[in-house]
Amino acid sequence: MKRSEEISRDCYREYLEKQYSNVDCARGDDPPDFVFTCDGEKHAVEVTELHEYLDVYGEEESRKAFDESIRMICERSEKEFSPKLKTLNRSINVVISTPTTEGELRSLRGCILSYVDSGAMETEQLFGRDDCQLTSFPDDDPVIVPMTIPSAASNIPGTETISADIQARTDYALNRILCAKLPRMEKLSHFSEKVLIVYSMDPLISLRHVTRAVEEYVRRGGTKRILTKMFFIRPFAGLGEPRSLRLEEIVPAICFYSRGSTISG
């Protein structure tokens, strides 16, 4: 199970336990990812990761593969260095901007180890680059958090808009998510609630950006009710800020619609 799914499951369980006396969870048939049973009600919960998409030589390319490589290195390092991190009582942000070389990725674990062993926990450059660094912040439950930062030189697919435009890249990514997920969720039956949880893998995207993206999606043609609730989780809250592993509800009045499975421009 991916960390995004595990965290989303646990957050939604906590959300339900404040309202229901008996809450059970089982894996779904994808969709949904999870089926929650709450005092006789059944909730279908689908989890989706929000990634950045780039125009690479005229082709759309997701940052997911790159993000996954960084995430796996950070998760392995977190398990390996956990005793030391708990002694220091600090979490680490691993901030990396693309592109990176294979050699830089291979050296990442060693860089994290040296940083932890130093105990200094001040901001430190990675790979000798200004746009890659290690930072830390106080945390009673220490973790190593990957934060991949988009390259300012990249464009959003099919546009002349640079990916540094946070709202524009949120609009593009959310449009893809809703066009892909809502038709599949529409086919689910016999559920009291149909819930979509958007788990951001982009540290710069906030609830405000996602809310505006959903509003824009609906404004351009959303007409059919599909979901009963939609949530946002932002595990990467910015440099030096504590992480926020909690559900934030997205525009409860308007976000439950689908206009079909075709991505519009």
C-alpha beads as a LAMMPS data file, in Angstrom:
LAMMPS data file: protein, C-alpha beads

265 atoms
264 bonds

1 atom types
1 bond types

-500.0 500.0 xlo xhi
-500.0 500.0 ylo yhi
-500.0 500.0 zlo zhi

Masses

1 110.0

Atoms # bond

1 1 1 0.000 0.000 0.000
2 1 1 1.323 3.428 -0.927
3 1 1 1.935 5.925 1.840
4 1 1 -0.629 8.290 0.311
5 1 1 -3.286 5.568 0.552
6 1 1 -2.318 4.628 4.093
7 1 1 -2.386 8.222 5.312
8 1 1 -5.665 8.973 3.503
9 1 1 -7.266 5.839 4.956
10 1 1 -6.193 6.741 8.480
11 1 1 -7.310 10.366 8.116
12 1 1 -10.735 9.352 6.833
13 1 1 -11.105 6.768 9.595
14 1 1 -10.349 9.475 12.179
15 1 1 -12.873 11.748 10.476
16 1 1 -15.578 9.068 10.673
17 1 1 -14.835 8.049 14.260
18 1 1 -15.892 11.519 15.375
19 1 1 -19.356 10.861 13.910
20 1 1 -19.988 7.097 14.190
21 1 1 -19.655 4.574 17.000
22 1 1 -18.539 1.649 14.794
23 1 1 -16.162 2.146 11.880
24 1 1 -14.645 -0.694 9.822
25 1 1 -12.465 -0.498 6.723
26 1 1 -11.696 -2.973 3.939
27 1 1 -9.926 -2.784 0.602
28 1 1 -12.210 -1.995 -2.332
29 1 1 -12.222 -3.208 -5.935
30 1 1 -10.386 -0.137 -7.294
31 1 1 -12.558 1.749 -7.549
32 1 1 -12.969 2.366 -4.775
33 1 1 -9.646 2.008 -2.954
34 1 1 -11.413 1.537 0.387
35 1 1 -14.867 0.643 1.655
36 1 1 -15.748 2.004 5.083
37 1 1 -18.710 0.573 6.983
38 1 1 -20.121 2.971 9.572
39 1 1 -23.147 1.956 11.652
40 1 1 -24.619 0.199 8.640
41 1 1 -23.649 2.839 6.062
42 1 1 -21.106 2.088 3.336
43 1 1 -18.653 4.720 2.116
44 1 1 -16.684 4.324 -1.122
45 1 1 -13.356 6.148 -0.798
46 1 1 -11.038 6.712 -3.753
47 1 1 -7.540 8.158 -3.212
48 1 1 -5.641 9.943 -5.964
49 1 1 -2.242 11.609 -5.943
50 1 1 -1.887 15.084 -7.430
51 1 1 1.283 15.343 -9.505
52 1 1 2.714 18.021 -11.757
53 1 1 2.631 17.485 -15.533
54 1 1 5.271 18.962 -17.821
55 1 1 5.689 19.528 -21.548
56 1 1 8.806 17.559 -22.490
57 1 1 9.721 18.025 -26.165
58 1 1 6.044 18.448 -27.027
59 1 1 4.867 15.419 -25.026
60 1 1 3.057 15.335 -21.692
61 1 1 5.159 13.819 -18.931
62 1 1 4.263 13.320 -15.276
63 1 1 6.750 13.980 -12.511
64 1 1 5.441 10.845 -10.774
65 1 1 8.350 8.569 -11.703
66 1 1 10.852 11.114 -10.466
67 1 1 8.829 11.755 -7.304
68 1 1 8.614 8.016 -6.630
69 1 1 12.402 7.595 -6.802
70 1 1 12.934 10.396 -4.299
71 1 1 10.132 9.114 -2.076
72 1 1 11.577 5.608 -1.898
73 1 1 15.046 6.891 -0.985
74 1 1 13.544 9.082 1.740
75 1 1 11.366 6.288 3.147
76 1 1 14.306 3.874 3.326
77 1 1 16.472 6.558 4.928
78 1 1 13.734 7.355 7.450
79 1 1 13.573 3.740 8.601
80 1 1 17.356 3.424 8.704
81 1 1 18.016 6.681 10.563
82 1 1 14.894 6.690 12.773
83 1 1 16.710 6.230 16.149
84 1 1 18.991 9.196 15.443
85 1 1 16.092 11.371 14.285
86 1 1 14.160 10.592 17.463
87 1 1 17.181 11.558 19.540
88 1 1 17.390 14.871 17.685
89 1 1 13.577 15.264 17.820
90 1 1 13.588 16.799 14.352
91 1 1 12.176 15.974 10.920
92 1 1 13.992 16.605 7.648
93 1 1 12.763 18.183 4.422
94 1 1 14.615 16.923 1.341
95 1 1 14.083 19.674 -1.240
96 1 1 15.029 18.795 -4.815
97 1 1 14.426 20.635 -8.082
98 1 1 14.582 18.881 -11.424
99 1 1 16.434 17.937 -13.442
100 1 1 18.847 15.785 -11.450
101 1 1 21.401 13.269 -12.628
102 1 1 21.501 9.572 -11.756
103 1 1 24.699 10.256 -9.852
104 1 1 22.957 12.846 -7.705
105 1 1 20.152 10.416 -6.900
106 1 1 22.656 7.696 -6.007
107 1 1 24.394 10.067 -3.611
108 1 1 21.199 11.226 -1.900
109 1 1 21.147 8.602 0.875
110 1 1 24.749 9.423 1.802
111 1 1 23.938 13.134 1.882
112 1 1 21.014 12.506 4.246
113 1 1 23.185 10.282 6.465
114 1 1 25.908 12.943 6.731
115 1 1 23.282 15.578 7.534
116 1 1 21.743 13.460 10.304
117 1 1 25.132 12.447 11.727
118 1 1 26.275 16.062 11.876
119 1 1 23.441 16.881 14.267
120 1 1 23.674 20.540 13.241
121 1 1 20.320 20.500 11.407
122 1 1 20.915 23.852 9.707
123 1 1 19.929 24.354 6.072
124 1 1 22.477 22.671 3.820
125 1 1 22.895 22.557 0.059
126 1 1 22.466 19.290 -1.826
127 1 1 24.677 18.383 -4.786
128 1 1 26.287 21.849 -4.583
129 1 1 23.107 23.384 -6.068
130 1 1 21.144 26.361 -4.770
131 1 1 17.812 24.770 -5.723
132 1 1 18.400 21.520 -3.800
133 1 1 18.776 21.485 -0.029
134 1 1 18.210 19.757 3.303
135 1 1 16.314 21.561 6.055
136 1 1 14.902 20.435 9.390
137 1 1 12.197 21.406 11.861
138 1 1 11.181 20.288 15.396
139 1 1 8.859 17.277 15.377
140 1 1 7.815 14.818 18.099
141 1 1 7.266 12.161 15.433
142 1 1 10.282 12.622 13.127
143 1 1 10.076 11.793 9.434
144 1 1 12.062 12.472 6.270
145 1 1 9.846 14.377 3.843
146 1 1 10.621 14.556 0.094
147 1 1 9.764 17.898 -1.481
148 1 1 10.294 17.967 -5.229
149 1 1 10.138 21.475 -6.635
150 1 1 9.126 22.105 -10.274
151 1 1 11.674 23.599 -12.609
152 1 1 10.740 27.172 -13.469
153 1 1 11.884 26.610 -17.050
154 1 1 9.249 23.935 -17.834
155 1 1 5.856 24.543 -19.450
156 1 1 2.446 23.066 -18.709
157 1 1 1.541 20.608 -21.522
158 1 1 -0.125 22.142 -24.564
159 1 1 0.387 25.709 -23.348
160 1 1 2.960 28.472 -23.196
161 1 1 2.344 28.816 -19.454
162 1 1 5.348 28.053 -17.291
163 1 1 4.916 25.369 -14.638
164 1 1 5.980 27.882 -11.988
165 1 1 2.387 29.205 -12.278
166 1 1 0.985 27.216 -9.356
167 1 1 -2.684 27.814 -10.140
168 1 1 -2.281 26.885 -13.815
169 1 1 -0.540 23.591 -13.041
170 1 1 -3.160 22.828 -10.379
171 1 1 -5.933 23.467 -12.918
172 1 1 -4.300 21.095 -15.408
173 1 1 -3.664 18.292 -12.904
174 1 1 -7.112 18.519 -11.275
175 1 1 -8.814 18.490 -14.665
176 1 1 -7.038 15.217 -15.502
177 1 1 -7.959 13.713 -12.122
178 1 1 -11.646 14.606 -12.302
179 1 1 -12.032 13.532 -15.932
180 1 1 -10.457 10.155 -15.093
181 1 1 -11.975 9.452 -11.685
182 1 1 -15.532 10.752 -11.771
183 1 1 -16.859 8.518 -14.579
184 1 1 -15.493 5.482 -12.698
185 1 1 -16.984 6.645 -9.399
186 1 1 -20.319 7.246 -11.116
187 1 1 -20.630 3.500 -11.830
188 1 1 -20.431 2.569 -8.146
189 1 1 -23.741 1.712 -6.543
190 1 1 -25.097 0.780 -3.103
191 1 1 -22.944 3.315 -1.244
192 1 1 -24.236 5.976 1.144
193 1 1 -21.202 8.165 0.415
194 1 1 -18.823 8.447 -2.534
195 1 1 -15.645 10.239 -1.485
196 1 1 -12.594 11.389 -3.436
197 1 1 -9.419 12.250 -1.504
198 1 1 -6.801 14.282 -3.395
199 1 1 -3.346 13.751 -1.879
200 1 1 -0.940 16.414 -3.080
201 1 1 2.570 15.382 -4.091
202 1 1 3.309 19.015 -4.987
203 1 1 4.472 20.933 -1.876
204 1 1 3.444 24.318 -3.282
205 1 1 -0.202 23.487 -4.002
206 1 1 -2.626 24.486 -1.244
207 1 1 -6.338 24.024 -0.558
208 1 1 -6.948 27.440 -2.112
209 1 1 -5.385 26.358 -5.425
210 1 1 -7.356 23.092 -5.489
211 1 1 -10.634 24.832 -4.630
212 1 1 -10.186 27.286 -7.495
213 1 1 -9.323 24.451 -9.879
214 1 1 -12.491 22.549 -8.970
215 1 1 -14.578 25.716 -9.289
216 1 1 -13.131 26.255 -12.767
217 1 1 -13.868 22.653 -13.732
218 1 1 -17.500 23.032 -12.686
219 1 1 -17.826 26.449 -14.337
220 1 1 -16.780 24.930 -17.665
221 1 1 -19.534 22.356 -17.717
222 1 1 -19.995 20.197 -14.623
223 1 1 -23.636 19.118 -14.593
224 1 1 -24.043 15.742 -12.925
225 1 1 -23.797 14.873 -9.240
226 1 1 -21.227 12.102 -8.677
227 1 1 -19.523 12.549 -5.301
228 1 1 -20.889 13.368 -1.881
229 1 1 -17.604 14.696 -0.512
230 1 1 -14.150 15.644 -1.743
231 1 1 -11.114 16.154 0.482
232 1 1 -7.581 17.478 0.134
233 1 1 -4.491 16.351 2.044
234 1 1 -1.341 18.469 1.927
235 1 1 1.413 16.451 3.615
236 1 1 4.163 18.842 2.508
237 1 1 3.445 22.261 3.990
238 1 1 6.433 24.233 2.760
239 1 1 10.000 24.749 3.849
240 1 1 10.466 24.687 7.599
241 1 1 6.740 24.243 8.277
242 1 1 5.196 21.287 10.114
243 1 1 3.437 18.766 7.914
244 1 1 -0.368 18.693 7.954
245 1 1 -1.745 15.175 7.738
246 1 1 -5.435 16.011 7.958
247 1 1 -8.455 16.175 5.698
248 1 1 -9.551 19.534 4.321
249 1 1 -12.916 19.574 2.596
250 1 1 -12.992 21.028 -0.927
251 1 1 -15.856 23.401 -1.856
252 1 1 -18.645 21.274 -0.387
253 1 1 -21.373 23.158 -2.281
254 1 1 -20.128 22.715 -5.866
255 1 1 -17.455 20.061 -6.250
256 1 1 -19.543 16.969 -6.912
257 1 1 -19.924 17.080 -10.670
258 1 1 -18.606 15.458 -13.832
259 1 1 -18.763 16.520 -17.443
260 1 1 -17.296 13.329 -18.930
261 1 1 -13.973 11.694 -19.542
262 1 1 -12.491 13.954 -22.220
263 1 1 -9.808 16.405 -21.119
264 1 1 -10.677 19.870 -22.318
265 1 1 -8.250 22.648 -23.022

Bonds

1 1 1 2
2 1 2 3
3 1 3 4
4 1 4 5
5 1 5 6
6 1 6 7
7 1 7 8
8 1 8 9
9 1 9 10
10 1 10 11
11 1 11 12
12 1 12 13
13 1 13 14
14 1 14 15
15 1 15 16
16 1 16 17
17 1 17 18
18 1 18 19
19 1 19 20
20 1 20 21
21 1 21 22
22 1 22 23
23 1 23 24
24 1 24 25
25 1 25 26
26 1 26 27
27 1 27 28
28 1 28 29
29 1 29 30
30 1 30 31
31 1 31 32
32 1 32 33
33 1 33 34
34 1 34 35
35 1 35 36
36 1 36 37
37 1 37 38
38 1 38 39
39 1 39 40
40 1 40 41
41 1 41 42
42 1 42 43
43 1 43 44
44 1 44 45
45 1 45 46
46 1 46 47
47 1 47 48
48 1 48 49
49 1 49 50
50 1 50 51
51 1 51 52
52 1 52 53
53 1 53 54
54 1 54 55
55 1 55 56
56 1 56 57
57 1 57 58
58 1 58 59
59 1 59 60
60 1 60 61
61 1 61 62
62 1 62 63
63 1 63 64
64 1 64 65
65 1 65 66
66 1 66 67
67 1 67 68
68 1 68 69
69 1 69 70
70 1 70 71
71 1 71 72
72 1 72 73
73 1 73 74
74 1 74 75
75 1 75 76
76 1 76 77
77 1 77 78
78 1 78 79
79 1 79 80
80 1 80 81
81 1 81 82
82 1 82 83
83 1 83 84
84 1 84 85
85 1 85 86
86 1 86 87
87 1 87 88
88 1 88 89
89 1 89 90
90 1 90 91
91 1 91 92
92 1 92 93
93 1 93 94
94 1 94 95
95 1 95 96
96 1 96 97
97 1 97 98
98 1 98 99
99 1 99 100
100 1 100 101
101 1 101 102
102 1 102 103
103 1 103 104
104 1 104 105
105 1 105 106
106 1 106 107
107 1 107 108
108 1 108 109
109 1 109 110
110 1 110 111
111 1 111 112
112 1 112 113
113 1 113 114
114 1 114 115
115 1 115 116
116 1 116 117
117 1 117 118
118 1 118 119
119 1 119 120
120 1 120 121
121 1 121 122
122 1 122 123
123 1 123 124
124 1 124 125
125 1 125 126
126 1 126 127
127 1 127 128
128 1 128 129
129 1 129 130
130 1 130 131
131 1 131 132
132 1 132 133
133 1 133 134
134 1 134 135
135 1 135 136
136 1 136 137
137 1 137 138
138 1 138 139
139 1 139 140
140 1 140 141
141 1 141 142
142 1 142 143
143 1 143 144
144 1 144 145
145 1 145 146
146 1 146 147
147 1 147 148
148 1 148 149
149 1 149 150
150 1 150 151
151 1 151 152
152 1 152 153
153 1 153 154
154 1 154 155
155 1 155 156
156 1 156 157
157 1 157 158
158 1 158 159
159 1 159 160
160 1 160 161
161 1 161 162
162 1 162 163
163 1 163 164
164 1 164 165
165 1 165 166
166 1 166 167
167 1 167 168
168 1 168 169
169 1 169 170
170 1 170 171
171 1 171 172
172 1 172 173
173 1 173 174
174 1 174 175
175 1 175 176
176 1 176 177
177 1 177 178
178 1 178 179
179 1 179 180
180 1 180 181
181 1 181 182
182 1 182 183
183 1 183 184
184 1 184 185
185 1 185 186
186 1 186 187
187 1 187 188
188 1 188 189
189 1 189 190
190 1 190 191
191 1 191 192
192 1 192 193
193 1 193 194
194 1 194 195
195 1 195 196
196 1 196 197
197 1 197 198
198 1 198 199
199 1 199 200
200 1 200 201
201 1 201 202
202 1 202 203
203 1 203 204
204 1 204 205
205 1 205 206
206 1 206 207
207 1 207 208
208 1 208 209
209 1 209 210
210 1 210 211
211 1 211 212
212 1 212 213
213 1 213 214
214 1 214 215
215 1 215 216
216 1 216 217
217 1 217 218
218 1 218 219
219 1 219 220
220 1 220 221
221 1 221 222
222 1 222 223
223 1 223 224
224 1 224 225
225 1 225 226
226 1 226 227
227 1 227 228
228 1 228 229
229 1 229 230
230 1 230 231
231 1 231 232
232 1 232 233
233 1 233 234
234 1 234 235
235 1 235 236
236 1 236 237
237 1 237 238
238 1 238 239
239 1 239 240
240 1 240 241
241 1 241 242
242 1 242 243
243 1 243 244
244 1 244 245
245 1 245 246
246 1 246 247
247 1 247 248
248 1 248 249
249 1 249 250
250 1 250 251
251 1 251 252
252 1 252 253
253 1 253 254
254 1 254 255
255 1 255 256
256 1 256 257
257 1 257 258
258 1 258 259
259 1 259 260
260 1 260 261
261 1 261 262
262 1 262 263
263 1 263 264
264 1 264 265
